[in-house]
């Protein structure tokens, strides 16, 4: 597997991956996350413009996953409830990680890619997204508390991993 920056030519494939992810979440007791058409084409285009969108390719150069990653301030993380962050050092953020079906180990591969770039990572996920919570725990992330999204005030479980 390899990872590269997303290009405009990849957008339709990413929309397909997000459609699959929405259906997967609904089928796995997570019907509310991404139920409002999020992430949209506009979200992907913005991530590409900000140089924050990535794709994961299989050995045949097919796109099998996508995620948003950046090192910097995530305003949604400025306030945390029912806990605290592990530290206040500079951190990386992963958002909107999604894979095509039957892709074992891809989520871990993407997480490790980001952690190799920044050894202090923060991630949030929906309370009903049990597969993502399991992935984060498997990858050594610590549950830190609850954050609220600015765009819709929805609560998310906040995780952090730091070396």
N, C-alpha and C positions, 0 to 999 in steps of 0.2 A: 504494500500500500504506500501511496505517497500523498502529500498534501500540497496544494498550491492555492494561490489567490483566485477568487472567483472572477470571471469575466462576464460581460453582458451576454455573451453567447450561451452561458450556463443557466440563465434565469429560468427558462421553461423547465429544465430538469430539476432545479431547486423547488419550483412550485409543485412539481410532481412529487418530490420527496416530502414536502410539507403536507400535501394532500394525504399521502399515505400515513404520515405521522398522526394527523388528525383522526383518521379512521382507526389507527392502532390505539390511540389514547381512548377513544370512545369505547372500543371493544374491551379495554382493560380498566374499566371503572374510573376513567378520567374524562368525562364528557364535557367538562367546562373549559379546560385549558385549550387555547387556540380555537375556540368555537366561534369567534366573531370575525373570521377571515384573516386573522393574524397568524403568521406573518404574511404580508401581502407583497405583491410585485414592487410596490413603492418602498417597503422596508428593505427588500433585497437590494434595490437600486441605491438606496441611501447607504447601506453597508458597503457596497462596492465603491461608491464615491468616497467614502471615508477610509477606504483601504482596509476594511475590517472583516470582509467576508471571505471564507475559505471553503474549498471542496476537498473531499478525500476521494482518491481514485483507487480502483482495484488494480491488479497486475495487468489488466488489459486496457487501462486508461479510461474505464467507465466511471462516471461519478456515482458514488455509493453513499455519500454522506455530505453534510454541510454544517457549518457553524459560524458564528460571529465571535471574533476574538480581538481584544485590544488591551493595551496596558495604559491605564489612566483612571480617571475618576468616573465612577458610575453614580449619578445623582440619586438613583433609587437606593443606594447603599449608605447614604449620609446618615439616616436614622435607622436604628435596629432596635427591636422590641423583644422582650422576653429572653434577653441574652446579650452577648457582646461579641464583637469580632476578636479573633485571636491576636491581632496586632493592627496598628494603624500605618504600617509601612506601605510603600508604593505597591500596587497590586495589578494583576491581570484579571480580565473578566471574560467568561464564556457565556454566550447567549445562543438560543435557537439551535441547539444541536439536534440534528435529525438524520436518520439513516433510512435507506430502503430496507424492505423486509429481508429476513434471513441473512443479515450481515453480522455475524458473530465477531466480537472483539473490536469492532470499528469505533464504538464510543470510547473505549479505553485508549485506543490508538490516538484518537483526536485529543483526548484529555492530556495524555503524556506529551504530545506535540506542544501543546500550550504550556504545560508545566516546565518543559525543557527551555522555553523562552523566558518565562517568568516564574520564579520559585515561590511566589506568593499569589495565590489565585483565590478569587471569590466567584461563587456561582449561586443562583437561586433557582428554585423549582416549585411547582404547584404541589400542594399537600397531597393531591391524589395521584401524582406522577411517581408511583412506587418504583417502576423500572429505573428512572433517573436517580431517585434517592439511593437505590441499591448500587448503581454505577458509582455514584459519588462516594459512598461508604467504601466500596471495593477499592477505589483509587486513593483512599486515605484522607478524604475530606471530613471535616468535623462540622456537625450541625451547630450553628452559632446563635440562631434566633429567628425572628420574623422581620421581613421588610415589607413595605407597601409600595406597589408600583405607582408612579406618578400618573401614568396614562389612564388608569381606571380604578385606582385605590385598592386593587386586589392584593391580598396577602400572599406572600411566597416564603418558603422556608429558605433561610440563608445558610450557605456552607462556605467554609474556607479551608485551604490547605497551604501550609507554609513550611519551608525547609529551615 
